[in-house]
């Protein structure tokens, strides 16, 4: 019986290691290719672990100099952070209202918001473009920010209302009201600080969604000065850099870096926020 348990555990660990290698190899290959010379990146003689003399950061220098990637990268950071902040500004009180208040049409409004998460947004591209064109915010960073804020707002409402409903007991607010707070100050001073894990989780998902969004930015922009990095890579792939795999992989590494950093900074809050545990 003991041998069977050891064998099962060994098979489990072997399977986990094999899966981990299978998942990590593509990421390693992207980073490996990004720091190779152009010839070494496409040469079949370059080993899985390349020689030291083949390594260079020239591809990262090229992506900044040749394709104005600093502009695209800066636009991505601006619109992602702004969309995250704006969506949270409206999602936090909206989610709290859905979780705590009883008003006419509450369930209908909430299910409408949740339904938009599952709705295929591509069918709205033409109406959205026409509205934004009529208002005059096509090809502008504010227009992209508004579009992405609307795009991530429903998922933030859905995530936060679940936390307010299950993670924050109502007797906490009742105690605050007895201590002399009104409903607004009780929310600001008691509920909101306890909700920081959920807010951090919502901020992470909102940032990732806005950062990775391609469709809305592609539809609403034609000016290079307002493109984000995700759309810029699409045009880079269609340019002469198609044969320069090291440059293309370098752009992908730069594109992935901010979400990884954002996750690292908010990681300590994510588990508690998704698990419905209030912060302390």
C-alpha positions as CSV (number, residue, x, y, z in Angstrom):
1,X,0.0,0.0,0.0
2,X,2.9,2.3,0.9
3,X,4.6,1.6,-2.4
4,X,1.4,2.3,-4.3
5,X,1.1,5.7,-2.6
6,X,4.7,6.5,-3.4
7,X,4.2,5.5,-7.0
8,X,1.1,7.6,-7.3
9,X,2.8,10.6,-5.8
10,X,5.8,10.2,-8.1
11,X,3.5,10.0,-11.1
12,X,1.7,13.1,-9.9
13,X,4.9,15.1,-9.5
14,X,6.2,13.9,-12.9
15,X,3.0,15.0,-14.5
16,X,3.2,18.4,-12.8
17,X,6.8,18.9,-13.9
18,X,6.0,17.9,-17.4
19,X,3.0,20.3,-17.5
20,X,5.2,23.1,-16.0
21,X,7.9,22.6,-18.7
22,X,5.2,22.5,-21.4
23,X,3.8,25.8,-20.1
24,X,7.2,27.6,-19.6
25,X,9.0,26.6,-22.8
26,X,7.0,29.1,-25.0
27,X,7.8,31.9,-22.7
28,X,11.4,30.9,-22.5
29,X,11.5,30.7,-26.3
30,X,10.1,34.3,-26.7
31,X,12.7,35.7,-24.3
32,X,15.5,33.6,-25.8
33,X,14.7,34.8,-29.3
34,X,14.4,38.4,-28.2
35,X,18.0,38.5,-27.0
36,X,19.5,36.8,-30.1
37,X,21.0,38.4,-33.1
38,X,18.8,38.4,-36.2
39,X,20.8,35.7,-37.9
40,X,21.0,33.5,-34.8
41,X,17.2,33.9,-34.2
42,X,16.4,32.1,-37.5
43,X,19.4,29.8,-37.7
44,X,18.7,26.1,-37.2
45,X,22.2,25.8,-35.7
46,X,21.3,27.9,-32.7
47,X,20.9,25.6,-29.7
48,X,18.0,25.5,-27.3
49,X,20.4,27.3,-24.9
50,X,22.3,29.6,-27.2
51,X,26.0,30.5,-26.9
52,X,26.9,33.6,-25.0
53,X,28.4,35.4,-28.0
54,X,25.0,35.2,-29.8
55,X,23.2,37.2,-27.1
56,X,22.5,40.9,-27.6
57,X,20.0,43.6,-26.6
58,X,20.1,45.2,-30.0
59,X,16.6,44.1,-30.8
60,X,15.2,46.0,-27.8
61,X,17.1,49.1,-29.0
62,X,15.6,48.7,-32.5
63,X,12.0,48.4,-31.3
64,X,12.3,51.7,-29.6
65,X,14.2,53.6,-32.3
66,X,12.6,52.2,-35.5
67,X,9.0,51.9,-34.6
68,X,8.4,54.7,-32.0
69,X,7.4,52.1,-29.5
70,X,7.9,54.5,-26.7
71,X,4.8,56.4,-27.9
72,X,2.7,53.2,-28.2
73,X,4.0,51.9,-24.9
74,X,3.2,55.2,-23.2
75,X,-0.3,55.3,-24.7
76,X,-1.0,51.8,-23.4
77,X,0.1,52.8,-19.9
78,X,-2.0,56.0,-20.0
79,X,-5.2,54.5,-21.3
80,X,-4.9,51.3,-19.1
81,X,-4.4,53.2,-15.9
82,X,-7.0,55.8,-16.7
83,X,-9.6,53.2,-17.7
84,X,-8.9,51.2,-14.5
85,X,-9.3,54.3,-12.3
86,X,-12.5,55.5,-14.0
87,X,-14.1,52.1,-14.1
88,X,-13.4,51.6,-10.3
89,X,-14.7,55.1,-9.6
90,X,-18.1,54.0,-10.9
91,X,-18.0,50.3,-10.2
92,X,-17.3,50.6,-6.4
93,X,-20.4,52.6,-5.5
94,X,-22.5,50.8,-8.2
95,X,-21.5,47.4,-6.8
96,X,-22.1,48.5,-3.3
97,X,-25.6,49.7,-4.2
98,X,-26.4,46.4,-5.9
99,X,-25.2,44.4,-2.9
100,X,-26.7,46.5,-0.1
101,X,-29.5,48.8,-1.3
102,X,-33.0,47.7,-2.3
103,X,-34.4,49.9,-5.1
104,X,-36.8,49.4,-8.0
105,X,-35.2,47.6,-10.9
106,X,-32.1,46.5,-8.9
107,X,-32.0,42.9,-10.2
108,X,-32.8,43.9,-13.8
109,X,-30.1,46.5,-13.8
110,X,-27.6,44.1,-12.3
111,X,-28.3,41.2,-14.7
112,X,-28.1,43.7,-17.6
113,X,-24.6,44.7,-16.5
114,X,-23.6,41.0,-16.1
115,X,-25.1,40.1,-19.5
116,X,-22.9,42.7,-21.2
117,X,-19.8,40.7,-20.0
118,X,-21.0,37.7,-22.2
119,X,-22.2,39.9,-25.1
120,X,-20.0,39.7,-28.2
121,X,-18.6,43.2,-28.3
122,X,-17.6,42.9,-31.9
123,X,-21.2,43.4,-33.0
124,X,-21.1,46.9,-31.4
125,X,-18.0,48.2,-33.1
126,X,-19.9,50.0,-35.9
127,X,-22.5,51.7,-33.5
128,X,-19.8,52.6,-31.1
129,X,-17.6,54.1,-33.8
130,X,-20.6,56.1,-35.2
131,X,-21.4,57.5,-31.7
132,X,-17.7,58.4,-31.0
133,X,-17.3,59.9,-34.4
134,X,-20.5,62.1,-33.9
135,X,-19.1,63.2,-30.5
136,X,-15.7,63.9,-32.0
137,X,-13.5,61.6,-29.9
138,X,-12.3,59.2,-32.6
139,X,-8.5,59.1,-32.9
140,X,-8.1,60.6,-29.4
141,X,-6.8,59.1,-26.1
142,X,-9.9,60.3,-24.2
143,X,-12.0,58.4,-26.7
144,X,-10.0,55.2,-26.1
145,X,-10.1,55.7,-22.4
146,X,-13.9,56.1,-22.4
147,X,-14.3,53.0,-24.6
148,X,-12.1,50.8,-22.4
149,X,-13.7,52.1,-19.2
150,X,-17.1,51.1,-20.5
151,X,-15.6,47.8,-21.6
152,X,-14.2,46.8,-18.1
153,X,-17.0,48.4,-16.0
154,X,-19.4,45.4,-16.0
155,X,-16.8,42.9,-14.8
156,X,-15.7,45.2,-12.0
157,X,-19.3,45.6,-10.9
158,X,-19.9,41.9,-11.0
159,X,-16.7,41.1,-9.0
160,X,-17.1,43.8,-6.4
161,X,-20.8,43.3,-5.6
162,X,-20.0,39.6,-4.8
163,X,-17.4,40.7,-2.4
164,X,-19.6,43.3,-0.7
165,X,-22.4,40.8,-0.5
166,X,-20.4,37.9,0.9
167,X,-17.1,39.3,2.3
168,X,-18.4,42.3,4.3
169,X,-21.0,41.4,7.0
170,X,-23.8,43.8,7.3
171,X,-23.4,44.1,11.1
172,X,-20.1,46.0,10.5
173,X,-22.1,48.8,8.9
174,X,-24.8,48.6,11.6
175,X,-22.1,49.0,14.3
176,X,-20.7,52.0,12.4
177,X,-24.2,53.6,12.3
178,X,-24.6,53.1,16.0
179,X,-21.2,54.8,16.6
180,X,-22.5,57.9,14.9
181,X,-21.5,57.4,11.3
182,X,-24.0,57.9,8.5
183,X,-24.2,55.5,5.6
184,X,-21.7,57.5,3.4
185,X,-19.0,57.9,6.1
186,X,-19.5,54.2,7.2
187,X,-18.8,53.2,3.6
188,X,-15.8,55.4,3.2
189,X,-14.1,54.8,6.6
190,X,-15.1,51.2,7.3
191,X,-16.3,49.2,4.3
192,X,-13.9,50.6,1.7
193,X,-10.7,50.0,3.6
194,X,-11.9,46.4,4.3
195,X,-12.6,46.0,0.6
196,X,-9.0,46.8,-0.6
197,X,-8.3,43.1,-1.5
198,X,-11.4,43.0,-3.8
199,X,-10.6,46.5,-5.2
200,X,-7.0,45.4,-6.0
201,X,-8.3,42.2,-7.7
202,X,-10.8,44.3,-9.8
203,X,-8.0,46.8,-10.6
204,X,-5.8,44.0,-11.8
205,X,-8.4,42.5,-14.1
206,X,-9.4,45.9,-15.4
207,X,-5.8,46.8,-16.1
208,X,-5.2,43.5,-17.9
209,X,-8.4,43.8,-20.0
210,X,-7.6,47.4,-21.0
211,X,-3.9,46.7,-21.7
212,X,-4.6,43.6,-23.8
213,X,-7.6,45.1,-25.7
214,X,-7.1,45.2,-29.4
215,X,-10.5,45.5,-31.0
216,X,-11.6,48.9,-29.6
217,X,-8.3,50.6,-30.1
218,X,-8.0,49.2,-33.6
219,X,-11.5,50.4,-34.6
220,X,-11.2,53.8,-32.9
221,X,-7.7,54.8,-34.1
222,X,-6.0,55.4,-37.4
223,X,-3.5,58.0,-36.2
224,X,-0.1,56.5,-35.1
225,X,0.2,59.0,-32.3
226,X,-2.7,57.5,-30.4
227,X,-2.2,53.8,-31.0
228,X,-1.4,51.5,-28.1
229,X,1.2,48.8,-28.1
230,X,-1.1,45.9,-28.9
231,X,-2.3,47.6,-32.1
232,X,1.2,48.7,-32.9
233,X,2.5,45.1,-32.9
234,X,-0.2,44.3,-35.4
235,X,1.3,46.9,-37.8
236,X,4.8,45.8,-36.9
237,X,4.0,42.2,-38.0
238,X,2.8,43.5,-41.3
239,X,6.0,45.5,-41.9
240,X,9.5,44.5,-43.0
241,X,10.2,43.3,-39.4
242,X,8.4,40.1,-40.3
243,X,11.8,38.5,-41.0
244,X,13.3,39.9,-37.9
245,X,12.0,37.5,-35.3
246,X,14.2,38.9,-32.5
247,X,12.7,42.4,-32.9
248,X,9.2,41.0,-32.9
249,X,9.8,38.9,-29.8
250,X,11.4,41.9,-28.1
251,X,8.2,43.8,-28.6
252,X,6.2,41.0,-27.1
253,X,8.4,40.9,-24.0
254,X,7.9,44.7,-23.6
255,X,4.2,44.2,-24.0
256,X,3.9,41.5,-21.3
257,X,6.2,43.2,-18.8
258,X,3.7,45.8,-17.3
259,X,0.9,43.3,-16.5
260,X,3.5,41.0,-14.9
261,X,4.8,43.9,-12.8
262,X,1.2,45.0,-11.9
263,X,0.4,41.5,-10.8
264,X,3.6,41.3,-8.7
265,X,2.7,44.5,-6.9
266,X,-0.9,43.4,-6.2
267,X,-0.4,39.7,-5.7
268,X,-0.7,39.8,-1.9
269,X,-4.3,41.2,-2.3
270,X,-5.5,39.0,-5.1
271,X,-6.1,35.8,-3.2
272,X,-8.1,37.5,-0.4
273,X,-10.1,39.6,-2.9
274,X,-11.1,36.6,-5.0
275,X,-11.8,34.5,-1.9
276,X,-14.1,37.0,-0.4
277,X,-11.9,37.8,2.6
278,X,-11.8,41.4,3.9
279,X,-8.5,43.2,4.3
280,X,-7.0,44.2,7.6
